[in-house]
Each structure stands twice: as C-alpha cells, then as structure tokens.
C-alpha cells in the first residue's frame, strides 16, 4: 500500500503517514528501523506494510 509521509521526528524515529483516502496512520521507531532509511521528509511517497492497522515496515517507492 502507498502513502505520503505526514510527520517524521528524527529524534524519536516515529511519525505518521497519510493514505490516499486521507486516513492517518502512525508508525513506530521499530517500523522505521525496518526501513533501513535515515530520514523521511513530509510529502515523500512510501510503500507501507500494515498489520491490524499498525505499520510494520516502510519503504521508499521504487526502491
């Protein structure tokens, strides 16, 4: 599923994304750690893996 980064706090590595339908989902530092990324910026498109309404992994679209 794809979404856009809504917020990202580099100090805590937590944030949120907006789904294309406008729904906001939070992601934990653990989910961000799975991405092996160093930073996300608002508006950036990501692919997310969701289990029981919780994001478990994020990836940059196209990578």
CHARMM internal coordinates of N, CA and C (Angstrom, degrees):
IC EDIT
DIST 1 N 1 CA 1.4392
DIST 1 CA 1 C 1.5280
ANGL 1 N 1 CA 1 C 107.43
DIST 1 C 2 N 1.3254
ANGL 1 CA 1 C 2 N 117.52
DIHE 1 N 1 CA 1 C 2 N 143.83
DIST 2 N 2 CA 1.4531
ANGL 1 C 2 N 2 CA 120.84
DIHE 1 CA 1 C 2 N 2 CA 179.53
DIST 2 CA 2 C 1.5163
ANGL 2 N 2 CA 2 C 110.87
DIHE 1 C 2 N 2 CA 2 C -107.37
DIST 2 C 3 N 1.3412
ANGL 2 CA 2 C 3 N 114.40
DIHE 2 N 2 CA 2 C 3 N 152.82
DIST 3 N 3 CA 1.4552
ANGL 2 C 3 N 3 CA 121.59
DIHE 2 CA 2 C 3 N 3 CA -179.81
DIST 3 CA 3 C 1.5213
ANGL 3 N 3 CA 3 C 108.33
DIHE 2 C 3 N 3 CA 3 C -154.42
DIST 3 C 4 N 1.3320
ANGL 3 CA 3 C 4 N 115.89
DIHE 3 N 3 CA 3 C 4 N 173.15
DIST 4 N 4 CA 1.4655
ANGL 3 C 4 N 4 CA 122.05
DIHE 3 CA 3 C 4 N 4 CA 175.45
DIST 4 CA 4 C 1.5214
ANGL 4 N 4 CA 4 C 108.48
DIHE 3 C 4 N 4 CA 4 C -114.75
DIST 4 C 5 N 1.3229
ANGL 4 CA 4 C 5 N 115.89
DIHE 4 N 4 CA 4 C 5 N 139.55
DIST 5 N 5 CA 1.4620
ANGL 4 C 5 N 5 CA 120.03
DIHE 4 CA 4 C 5 N 5 CA 178.15
DIST 5 CA 5 C 1.5199
ANGL 5 N 5 CA 5 C 108.29
DIHE 4 C 5 N 5 CA 5 C -65.23
DIST 5 C 6 N 1.3219
ANGL 5 CA 5 C 6 N 116.33
DIHE 5 N 5 CA 5 C 6 N 128.51
DIST 6 N 6 CA 1.4611
ANGL 5 C 6 N 6 CA 121.95
DIHE 5 CA 5 C 6 N 6 CA 178.40
DIST 6 CA 6 C 1.5181
ANGL 6 N 6 CA 6 C 109.54
DIHE 5 C 6 N 6 CA 6 C -97.15
DIST 6 C 7 N 1.3273
ANGL 6 CA 6 C 7 N 116.60
DIHE 6 N 6 CA 6 C 7 N -51.02
DIST 7 N 7 CA 1.4642
ANGL 6 C 7 N 7 CA 122.54
DIHE 6 CA 6 C 7 N 7 CA 179.30
DIST 7 CA 7 C 1.5157
ANGL 7 N 7 CA 7 C 108.83
DIHE 6 C 7 N 7 CA 7 C -140.93
DIST 7 C 8 N 1.3351
ANGL 7 CA 7 C 8 N 115.81
DIHE 7 N 7 CA 7 C 8 N 148.56
DIST 8 N 8 CA 1.4552
ANGL 7 C 8 N 8 CA 120.70
DIHE 7 CA 7 C 8 N 8 CA 172.69
DIST 8 CA 8 C 1.5183
ANGL 8 N 8 CA 8 C 108.26
DIHE 7 C 8 N 8 CA 8 C -149.69
DIST 8 C 9 N 1.3360
ANGL 8 CA 8 C 9 N 116.38
DIHE 8 N 8 CA 8 C 9 N 127.97
DIST 9 N 9 CA 1.4602
ANGL 8 C 9 N 9 CA 122.56
DIHE 8 CA 8 C 9 N 9 CA 177.72
DIST 9 CA 9 C 1.5259
ANGL 9 N 9 CA 9 C 108.28
DIHE 8 C 9 N 9 CA 9 C -107.43
DIST 9 C 10 N 1.3374
ANGL 9 CA 9 C 10 N 117.98
DIHE 9 N 9 CA 9 C 10 N 106.53
DIST 10 N 10 CA 1.4589
ANGL 9 C 10 N 10 CA 119.84
DIHE 9 CA 9 C 10 N 10 CA -177.85
DIST 10 CA 10 C 1.5317
ANGL 10 N 10 CA 10 C 113.21
DIHE 9 C 10 N 10 CA 10 C -63.07
DIST 10 C 11 N 1.3188
ANGL 10 CA 10 C 11 N 117.47
DIHE 10 N 10 CA 10 C 11 N -25.21
DIST 11 N 11 CA 1.4628
ANGL 10 C 11 N 11 CA 120.34
DIHE 10 CA 10 C 11 N 11 CA 179.98
DIST 11 CA 11 C 1.5237
ANGL 11 N 11 CA 11 C 111.96
DIHE 10 C 11 N 11 CA 11 C -69.25
DIST 11 C 12 N 1.3331
ANGL 11 CA 11 C 12 N 116.86
DIHE 11 N 11 CA 11 C 12 N -35.76
DIST 12 N 12 CA 1.4654
ANGL 11 C 12 N 12 CA 120.09
DIHE 11 CA 11 C 12 N 12 CA -178.42
DIST 12 CA 12 C 1.5254
ANGL 12 N 12 CA 12 C 112.44
DIHE 11 C 12 N 12 CA 12 C -106.45
DIST 12 C 13 N 1.3394
ANGL 12 CA 12 C 13 N 117.20
DIHE 12 N 12 CA 12 C 13 N -14.98
DIST 13 N 13 CA 1.4691
ANGL 12 C 13 N 13 CA 123.99
DIHE 12 CA 12 C 13 N 13 CA -176.91
DIST 13 CA 13 C 1.5261
ANGL 13 N 13 CA 13 C 112.07
DIHE 12 C 13 N 13 CA 13 C 63.97
DIST 13 C 14 N 1.3196
ANGL 13 CA 13 C 14 N 116.95
DIHE 13 N 13 CA 13 C 14 N 24.89
DIST 14 N 14 CA 1.4608
ANGL 13 C 14 N 14 CA 122.21
DIHE 13 CA 13 C 14 N 14 CA 176.44
DIST 14 CA 14 C 1.5268
ANGL 14 N 14 CA 14 C 108.42
DIHE 13 C 14 N 14 CA 14 C -113.27
DIST 14 C 15 N 1.3189
ANGL 14 CA 14 C 15 N 115.74
DIHE 14 N 14 CA 14 C 15 N 161.54
DIST 15 N 15 CA 1.4543
ANGL 14 C 15 N 15 CA 119.18
DIHE 14 CA 14 C 15 N 15 CA 178.62
DIST 15 CA 15 C 1.5056
ANGL 15 N 15 CA 15 C 111.92
DIHE 14 C 15 N 15 CA 15 C -177.97
DIST 15 C 16 N 1.3253
ANGL 15 CA 15 C 16 N 114.67
DIHE 15 N 15 CA 15 C 16 N -158.47
DIST 16 N 16 CA 1.4576
ANGL 15 C 16 N 16 CA 119.70
DIHE 15 CA 15 C 16 N 16 CA -179.90
DIST 16 CA 16 C 1.5255
ANGL 16 N 16 CA 16 C 109.31
DIHE 15 C 16 N 16 CA 16 C -146.99
DIST 16 C 17 N 1.3172
ANGL 16 CA 16 C 17 N 114.96
DIHE 16 N 16 CA 16 C 17 N 160.38
DIST 17 N 17 CA 1.4558
ANGL 16 C 17 N 17 CA 122.86
DIHE 16 CA 16 C 17 N 17 CA 175.92
DIST 17 CA 17 C 1.5185
ANGL 17 N 17 CA 17 C 108.47
DIHE 16 C 17 N 17 CA 17 C -128.07
DIST 17 C 18 N 1.3238
ANGL 17 CA 17 C 18 N 115.08
DIHE 17 N 17 CA 17 C 18 N 158.55
DIST 18 N 18 CA 1.4605
ANGL 17 C 18 N 18 CA 121.65
DIHE 17 CA 17 C 18 N 18 CA 173.05
DIST 18 CA 18 C 1.5111
ANGL 18 N 18 CA 18 C 108.35
DIHE 17 C 18 N 18 CA 18 C -111.20
DIST 18 C 19 N 1.3275
ANGL 18 CA 18 C 19 N 115.53
DIHE 18 N 18 CA 18 C 19 N 124.77
DIST 19 N 19 CA 1.4563
ANGL 18 C 19 N 19 CA 120.09
DIHE 18 CA 18 C 19 N 19 CA 174.60
DIST 19 CA 19 C 1.5251
ANGL 19 N 19 CA 19 C 108.52
DIHE 18 C 19 N 19 CA 19 C -72.89
DIST 19 C 20 N 1.3016
ANGL 19 CA 19 C 20 N 117.28
DIHE 19 N 19 CA 19 C 20 N 165.14
DIST 20 N 20 CA 1.4570
ANGL 19 C 20 N 20 CA 120.80
DIHE 19 CA 19 C 20 N 20 CA -178.80
DIST 20 CA 20 C 1.5235
ANGL 20 N 20 CA 20 C 112.59
DIHE 19 C 20 N 20 CA 20 C -63.28
DIST 20 C 21 N 1.3283
ANGL 20 CA 20 C 21 N 117.62
DIHE 20 N 20 CA 20 C 21 N -21.19
DIST 21 N 21 CA 1.4670
ANGL 20 C 21 N 21 CA 120.98
DIHE 20 CA 20 C 21 N 21 CA 177.84
DIST 21 CA 21 C 1.5285
ANGL 21 N 21 CA 21 C 112.31
DIHE 20 C 21 N 21 CA 21 C -88.27
DIST 21 C 22 N 1.3620
ANGL 21 CA 21 C 22 N 117.32
DIHE 21 N 21 CA 21 C 22 N 4.60
DIST 22 N 22 CA 1.4593
ANGL 21 C 22 N 22 CA 121.83
DIHE 21 CA 21 C 22 N 22 CA 177.87
DIST 22 CA 22 C 1.5122
ANGL 22 N 22 CA 22 C 114.98
DIHE 21 C 22 N 22 CA 22 C 92.41
DIST 22 C 23 N 1.3088
ANGL 22 CA 22 C 23 N 117.00
DIHE 22 N 22 CA 22 C 23 N -6.09
DIST 23 N 23 CA 1.4667
ANGL 22 C 23 N 23 CA 120.94
DIHE 22 CA 22 C 23 N 23 CA -179.82
DIST 23 CA 23 C 1.5285
ANGL 23 N 23 CA 23 C 110.20
DIHE 22 C 23 N 23 CA 23 C -73.27
DIST 23 C 24 N 1.3152
ANGL 23 CA 23 C 24 N 116.21
DIHE 23 N 23 CA 23 C 24 N 137.42
DIST 24 N 24 CA 1.4636
ANGL 23 C 24 N 24 CA 121.77
DIHE 23 CA 23 C 24 N 24 CA -179.41
DIST 24 CA 24 C 1.5233
ANGL 24 N 24 CA 24 C 109.69
DIHE 23 C 24 N 24 CA 24 C -100.95
DIST 24 C 25 N 1.3395
ANGL 24 CA 24 C 25 N 115.82
DIHE 24 N 24 CA 24 C 25 N 132.80
DIST 25 N 25 CA 1.4605
ANGL 24 C 25 N 25 CA 121.89
DIHE 24 CA 24 C 25 N 25 CA 175.63
DIST 25 CA 25 C 1.5185
ANGL 25 N 25 CA 25 C 108.74
DIHE 24 C 25 N 25 CA 25 C -125.52
DIST 25 C 26 N 1.3210
ANGL 25 CA 25 C 26 N 115.86
DIHE 25 N 25 CA 25 C 26 N 138.23
DIST 26 N 26 CA 1.4572
ANGL 25 C 26 N 26 CA 121.51
DIHE 25 CA 25 C 26 N 26 CA 177.84
DIST 26 CA 26 C 1.5175
ANGL 26 N 26 CA 26 C 110.61
DIHE 25 C 26 N 26 CA 26 C -88.38
DIST 26 C 27 N 1.3309
ANGL 26 CA 26 C 27 N 116.56
DIHE 26 N 26 CA 26 C 27 N 150.74
DIST 27 N 27 CA 1.4619
ANGL 26 C 27 N 27 CA 119.83
DIHE 26 CA 26 C 27 N 27 CA 171.19
DIST 27 CA 27 C 1.5303
ANGL 27 N 27 CA 27 C 109.60
DIHE 26 C 27 N 27 CA 27 C -127.08
DIST 27 C 28 N 1.3061
ANGL 27 CA 27 C 28 N 114.29
DIHE 27 N 27 CA 27 C 28 N 146.47
DIST 28 N 28 CA 1.4612
ANGL 27 C 28 N 28 CA 122.21
DIHE 27 CA 27 C 28 N 28 CA -176.43
DIST 28 CA 28 C 1.5233
ANGL 28 N 28 CA 28 C 111.33
DIHE 27 C 28 N 28 CA 28 C -90.43
DIST 28 C 29 N 1.3274
ANGL 28 CA 28 C 29 N 117.30
DIHE 28 N 28 CA 28 C 29 N 166.03
DIST 29 N 29 CA 1.4634
ANGL 28 C 29 N 29 CA 119.95
DIHE 28 CA 28 C 29 N 29 CA 173.91
DIST 29 CA 29 C 1.5353
ANGL 29 N 29 CA 29 C 112.30
DIHE 28 C 29 N 29 CA 29 C -58.11
DIST 29 C 30 N 1.3133
ANGL 29 CA 29 C 30 N 117.23
DIHE 29 N 29 CA 29 C 30 N -32.19
DIST 30 N 30 CA 1.4711
ANGL 29 C 30 N 30 CA 120.90
DIHE 29 CA 29 C 30 N 30 CA 178.79
DIST 30 CA 30 C 1.5245
ANGL 30 N 30 CA 30 C 111.26
DIHE 29 C 30 N 30 CA 30 C -65.70
DIST 30 C 31 N 1.3204
ANGL 30 CA 30 C 31 N 116.61
DIHE 30 N 30 CA 30 C 31 N -41.77
DIST 31 N 31 CA 1.4704
ANGL 30 C 31 N 31 CA 120.41
DIHE 30 CA 30 C 31 N 31 CA 177.85
DIST 31 CA 31 C 1.5305
ANGL 31 N 31 CA 31 C 109.96
DIHE 30 C 31 N 31 CA 31 C -65.60
DIST 31 C 32 N 1.3412
ANGL 31 CA 31 C 32 N 116.75
DIHE 31 N 31 CA 31 C 32 N -40.20
DIST 32 N 32 CA 1.4612
ANGL 31 C 32 N 32 CA 119.45
DIHE 31 CA 31 C 32 N 32 CA 177.90
DIST 32 CA 32 C 1.5299
ANGL 32 N 32 CA 32 C 110.64
DIHE 31 C 32 N 32 CA 32 C -65.10
DIST 32 C 33 N 1.3284
ANGL 32 CA 32 C 33 N 117.90
DIHE 32 N 32 CA 32 C 33 N -39.73
DIST 33 N 33 CA 1.4632
ANGL 32 C 33 N 33 CA 121.59
DIHE 32 CA 32 C 33 N 33 CA 179.39
DIST 33 CA 33 C 1.5266
ANGL 33 N 33 CA 33 C 111.15
DIHE 32 C 33 N 33 CA 33 C -60.14
DIST 33 C 34 N 1.3320
ANGL 33 CA 33 C 34 N 117.28
DIHE 33 N 33 CA 33 C 34 N -35.41
DIST 34 N 34 CA 1.4671
ANGL 33 C 34 N 34 CA 121.41
DIHE 33 CA 33 C 34 N 34 CA 177.65
DIST 34 CA 34 C 1.5246
ANGL 34 N 34 CA 34 C 111.69
DIHE 33 C 34 N 34 CA 34 C -62.13
DIST 34 C 35 N 1.3320
ANGL 34 CA 34 C 35 N 117.25
DIHE 34 N 34 CA 34 C 35 N -25.07
DIST 35 N 35 CA 1.4631
ANGL 34 C 35 N 35 CA 121.11
DIHE 34 CA 34 C 35 N 35 CA -176.52
DIST 35 CA 35 C 1.5239
ANGL 35 N 35 CA 35 C 112.48
DIHE 34 C 35 N 35 CA 35 C -74.25
DIST 35 C 36 N 1.3199
ANGL 35 CA 35 C 36 N 116.74
DIHE 35 N 35 CA 35 C 36 N -22.72
DIST 36 N 36 CA 1.4693
ANGL 35 C 36 N 36 CA 123.10
DIHE 35 CA 35 C 36 N 36 CA -175.35
DIST 36 CA 36 C 1.5235
ANGL 36 N 36 CA 36 C 112.01
DIHE 35 C 36 N 36 CA 36 C 60.84
DIST 36 C 37 N 1.3220
ANGL 36 CA 36 C 37 N 116.51
DIHE 36 N 36 CA 36 C 37 N 21.34
DIST 37 N 37 CA 1.4629
ANGL 36 C 37 N 37 CA 122.02
DIHE 36 CA 36 C 37 N 37 CA 175.48
DIST 37 CA 37 C 1.5213
ANGL 37 N 37 CA 37 C 109.40
DIHE 36 C 37 N 37 CA 37 C -91.34
DIST 37 C 38 N 1.3143
ANGL 37 CA 37 C 38 N 116.05
DIHE 37 N 37 CA 37 C 38 N 163.57
DIST 38 N 38 CA 1.4620
ANGL 37 C 38 N 38 CA 119.68
DIHE 37 CA 37 C 38 N 38 CA 177.96
DIST 38 CA 38 C 1.5166
ANGL 38 N 38 CA 38 C 112.57
DIHE 37 C 38 N 38 CA 38 C -103.81
DIST 38 C 39 N 1.3340
ANGL 38 CA 38 C 39 N 116.99
DIHE 38 N 38 CA 38 C 39 N -25.62
DIST 39 N 39 CA 1.4549
ANGL 38 C 39 N 39 CA 120.74
DIHE 38 CA 38 C 39 N 39 CA -174.01
DIST 39 CA 39 C 1.5226
ANGL 39 N 39 CA 39 C 109.71
DIHE 38 C 39 N 39 CA 39 C -157.42
DIST 39 C 40 N 1.3108
ANGL 39 CA 39 C 40 N 115.79
DIHE 39 N 39 CA 39 C 40 N 149.91
DIST 40 N 40 CA 1.4612
ANGL 39 C 40 N 40 CA 122.29
DIHE 39 CA 39 C 40 N 40 CA 171.48
DIST 40 CA 40 C 1.5189
ANGL 40 N 40 CA 40 C 107.12
DIHE 39 C 40 N 40 CA 40 C -127.88
DIST 40 C 41 N 1.3231
ANGL 40 CA 40 C 41 N 116.39
DIHE 40 N 40 CA 40 C 41 N 149.34
DIST 41 N 41 CA 1.4601
ANGL 40 C 41 N 41 CA 120.07
DIHE 40 CA 40 C 41 N 41 CA 178.04
DIST 41 CA 41 C 1.5275
ANGL 41 N 41 CA 41 C 109.58
DIHE 40 C 41 N 41 CA 41 C -121.16
DIST 41 C 42 N 1.3372
ANGL 41 CA 41 C 42 N 117.43
DIHE 41 N 41 CA 41 C 42 N 146.68
DIST 42 N 42 CA 1.4598
ANGL 41 C 42 N 42 CA 120.55
DIHE 41 CA 41 C 42 N 42 CA 178.71
DIST 42 CA 42 C 1.5218
ANGL 42 N 42 CA 42 C 110.90
DIHE 41 C 42 N 42 CA 42 C -54.99
DIST 42 C 43 N 1.3189
ANGL 42 CA 42 C 43 N 115.40
DIHE 42 N 42 CA 42 C 43 N 136.65
DIST 43 N 43 CA 1.4578
ANGL 42 C 43 N 43 CA 122.25
DIHE 42 CA 42 C 43 N 43 CA -179.91
DIST 43 CA 43 C 1.5147
ANGL 43 N 43 CA 43 C 114.01
DIHE 42 C 43 N 43 CA 43 C 91.12
DIST 43 C 44 N 1.3153
ANGL 43 CA 43 C 44 N 116.83
DIHE 43 N 43 CA 43 C 44 N -14.72
DIST 44 N 44 CA 1.4666
ANGL 43 C 44 N 44 CA 120.61
DIHE 43 CA 43 C 44 N 44 CA -179.25
DIST 44 CA 44 C 1.5306
ANGL 44 N 44 CA 44 C 109.73
DIHE 43 C 44 N 44 CA 44 C -65.96
DIST 44 C 45 N 1.3356
ANGL 44 CA 44 C 45 N 116.63
DIHE 44 N 44 CA 44 C 45 N 136.02
DIST 45 N 45 CA 1.4622
ANGL 44 C 45 N 45 CA 121.39
DIHE 44 CA 44 C 45 N 45 CA 178.77
DIST 45 CA 45 C 1.5169
ANGL 45 N 45 CA 45 C 109.30
DIHE 44 C 45 N 45 CA 45 C -83.01
DIST 45 C 46 N 1.3206
ANGL 45 CA 45 C 46 N 115.50
DIHE 45 N 45 CA 45 C 46 N 135.27
DIST 46 N 46 CA 1.4606
ANGL 45 C 46 N 46 CA 122.30
DIHE 45 CA 45 C 46 N 46 CA 178.77
DIST 46 CA 46 C 1.5170
ANGL 46 N 46 CA 46 C 109.49
DIHE 45 C 46 N 46 CA 46 C -135.54
DIST 46 C 47 N 1.3071
ANGL 46 CA 46 C 47 N 114.93
DIHE 46 N 46 CA 46 C 47 N 156.84
DIST 47 N 47 CA 1.4562
ANGL 46 C 47 N 47 CA 121.85
DIHE 46 CA 46 C 47 N 47 CA 169.83
DIST 47 CA 47 C 1.5187
ANGL 47 N 47 CA 47 C 106.02
DIHE 46 C 47 N 47 CA 47 C -101.09
DIST 47 C 48 N 1.3206
ANGL 47 CA 47 C 48 N 116.93
DIHE 47 N 47 CA 47 C 48 N 134.05
DIST 48 N 48 CA 1.4601
ANGL 47 C 48 N 48 CA 120.50
DIHE 47 CA 47 C 48 N 48 CA -178.17
DIST 48 CA 48 C 1.5246
ANGL 48 N 48 CA 48 C 110.36
DIHE 47 C 48 N 48 CA 48 C -122.89
DIST 48 C 49 N 1.3229
ANGL 48 CA 48 C 49 N 114.31
DIHE 48 N 48 CA 48 C 49 N 149.81
DIST 49 N 49 CA 1.4540
ANGL 48 C 49 N 49 CA 121.68
DIHE 48 CA 48 C 49 N 49 CA 171.57
DIST 49 CA 49 C 1.5228
ANGL 49 N 49 CA 49 C 106.61
DIHE 48 C 49 N 49 CA 49 C -108.34
DIST 49 C 50 N 1.3307
ANGL 49 CA 49 C 50 N 116.58
DIHE 49 N 49 CA 49 C 50 N 125.29
DIST 50 N 50 CA 1.4647
ANGL 49 C 50 N 50 CA 121.83
DIHE 49 CA 49 C 50 N 50 CA -175.71
DIST 50 CA 50 C 1.5185
ANGL 50 N 50 CA 50 C 109.41
DIHE 49 C 50 N 50 CA 50 C -119.65
DIST 50 C 51 N 1.3384
ANGL 50 CA 50 C 51 N 115.39
DIHE 50 N 50 CA 50 C 51 N 132.51
DIST 51 N 51 CA 1.4606
ANGL 50 C 51 N 51 CA 122.65
DIHE 50 CA 50 C 51 N 51 CA 175.08
DIST 51 CA 51 C 1.5210
ANGL 51 N 51 CA 51 C 107.23
DIHE 50 C 51 N 51 CA 51 C -129.78
DIST 51 C 52 N 1.3227
ANGL 51 CA 51 C 52 N 116.88
DIHE 51 N 51 CA 51 C 52 N 121.40
DIST 52 N 52 CA 1.4683
ANGL 51 C 52 N 52 CA 122.36
DIHE 51 CA 51 C 52 N 52 CA -179.68
DIST 52 CA 52 C 1.5239
ANGL 52 N 52 CA 52 C 112.34
DIHE 51 C 52 N 52 CA 52 C 51.68
DIST 52 C 53 N 1.3363
ANGL 52 CA 52 C 53 N 116.73
DIHE 52 N 52 CA 52 C 53 N 47.23
DIST 53 N 53 CA 1.4696
ANGL 52 C 53 N 53 CA 123.92
DIHE 52 CA 52 C 53 N 53 CA 179.65
DIST 53 CA 53 C 1.5325
ANGL 53 N 53 CA 53 C 113.89
DIHE 52 C 53 N 53 CA 53 C 63.68
DIST 53 C 54 N 1.3221
ANGL 53 CA 53 C 54 N 117.94
DIHE 53 N 53 CA 53 C 54 N 19.39
DIST 54 N 54 CA 1.4590
ANGL 53 C 54 N 54 CA 122.30
DIHE 53 CA 53 C 54 N 54 CA 175.97
DIST 54 CA 54 C 1.5304
ANGL 54 N 54 CA 54 C 108.88
DIHE 53 C 54 N 54 CA 54 C -120.39
DIST 54 C 55 N 1.3111
ANGL 54 CA 54 C 55 N 116.18
DIHE 54 N 54 CA 54 C 55 N 131.91
DIST 55 N 55 CA 1.4632
ANGL 54 C 55 N 55 CA 120.04
DIHE 54 CA 54 C 55 N 55 CA 176.74
DIST 55 CA 55 C 1.5256
ANGL 55 N 55 CA 55 C 107.92
DIHE 54 C 55 N 55 CA 55 C -74.95
DIST 55 C 56 N 1.3191
ANGL 55 CA 55 C 56 N 116.16
DIHE 55 N 55 CA 55 C 56 N 126.77
DIST 56 N 56 CA 1.4729
ANGL 55 C 56 N 56 CA 120.61
DIHE 55 CA 55 C 56 N 56 CA -179.98
DIST 56 CA 56 C 1.5179
ANGL 56 N 56 CA 56 C 111.89
DIHE 55 C 56 N 56 CA 56 C -108.65
DIST 56 C 57 N 1.3405
ANGL 56 CA 56 C 57 N 118.20
DIHE 56 N 56 CA 56 C 57 N -14.97
DIST 57 N 57 CA 1.4631
ANGL 56 C 57 N 57 CA 121.28
DIHE 56 CA 56 C 57 N 57 CA 178.47
DIST 57 CA 57 C 1.5172
ANGL 57 N 57 CA 57 C 109.97
DIHE 56 C 57 N 57 CA 57 C -161.79
DIST 57 C 58 N 1.3317
ANGL 57 CA 57 C 58 N 115.17
DIHE 57 N 57 CA 57 C 58 N 149.90
DIST 58 N 58 CA 1.4600
ANGL 57 C 58 N 58 CA 122.75
DIHE 57 CA 57 C 58 N 58 CA 176.45
DIST 58 CA 58 C 1.5108
ANGL 58 N 58 CA 58 C 108.86
DIHE 57 C 58 N 58 CA 58 C -128.78
DIST 58 C 59 N 1.3314
ANGL 58 CA 58 C 59 N 116.14
DIHE 58 N 58 CA 58 C 59 N 147.00
DIST 59 N 59 CA 1.4617
ANGL 58 C 59 N 59 CA 121.30
DIHE 58 CA 58 C 59 N 59 CA 175.57
DIST 59 CA 59 C 1.5279
ANGL 59 N 59 CA 59 C 107.72
DIHE 58 C 59 N 59 CA 59 C -142.67
DIST 59 C 60 N 1.3236
ANGL 59 CA 59 C 60 N 116.08
DIHE 59 N 59 CA 59 C 60 N 150.77
DIST 60 N 60 CA 1.4523
ANGL 59 C 60 N 60 CA 120.17
DIHE 59 CA 59 C 60 N 60 CA 174.54
DIST 60 CA 60 C 1.5250
ANGL 60 N 60 CA 60 C 107.82
DIHE 59 C 60 N 60 CA 60 C -73.18
DIST 60 C 61 N 1.3213
ANGL 60 CA 60 C 61 N 116.49
DIHE 60 N 60 CA 60 C 61 N 136.28
DIST 61 N 61 CA 1.4588
ANGL 60 C 61 N 61 CA 121.51
DIHE 60 CA 60 C 61 N 61 CA 178.86
DIST 61 CA 61 C 1.5293
ANGL 61 N 61 CA 61 C 108.96
DIHE 60 C 61 N 61 CA 61 C -59.97
DIST 61 C 62 N 1.3177
ANGL 61 CA 61 C 62 N 115.77
DIHE 61 N 61 CA 61 C 62 N 129.76
DIST 62 N 62 CA 1.4428
ANGL 61 C 62 N 62 CA 121.16
DIHE 61 CA 61 C 62 N 62 CA 177.07
DIST 62 CA 62 C 1.5224
ANGL 62 N 62 CA 62 C 115.60
DIHE 61 C 62 N 62 CA 62 C 90.75
DIST 62 C 63 N 1.3230
ANGL 62 CA 62 C 63 N 116.85
DIHE 62 N 62 CA 62 C 63 N -6.23
DIST 63 N 63 CA 1.4834
ANGL 62 C 63 N 63 CA 119.58
DIHE 62 CA 62 C 63 N 63 CA 179.09
DIST 63 CA 63 C 1.5094
ANGL 63 N 63 CA 63 C 108.80
DIHE 62 C 63 N 63 CA 63 C -105.18
END
COOR INIT
IC SEED 1 N 1 CA 1 C
IC BUILD
